[in-house]
Amino acid sequence: MIEALNLHRRTEDAVYYAIKTEPKDFNQGYLGKLKCSVLEEVELWENYLQQANSNESYLAGDNFSLADIAFFPYFAFLVHHGLFMEDYPNLNSYYTLMCKRPSIQTTWPSFWKLKDNNSVIPRSFFTPNNHVAD
């Protein structure tokens, strides 16, 4: 569960920089490194799920747990902002499973259901063609 904070911290660093920095002042190399850091963390979670027992649908086993509660909001944020799920089949399955939960459907931000939600962070923020590698 504590490992979910790594995803939170890395996501927060990239998003905070994007929100608080004027577009004319963006250091694309630095922003790219922040995004790469997020994607490296996502890859760790993909590998974790791949190595886990195939009958364990949730992060910590067969049952929904605090680990899922800690991890899913940050992961859903990334998906909402363009994380290319086809690169992460295990996380894609996990995301699909979690999205079916009534608690997730009830608490889903209503503006995420809109096609154009006027978010400060563009929906394409974490897509590969927006990803700047060093």
Secondary structure, DSSP 4 states (H G I P E B T S, - for coil): -TTHHHHHHHHHHHHHHHHHS-GGG--HHHHHHHHHHHHHHHHHHHHHHHHS-TT--BTTBSS--HHHHHHHHHHHHHHHTT--GGG-HHHHHHHHHHHTSHHHHHHS-GGGGSS----SS-TTTTSGGG----
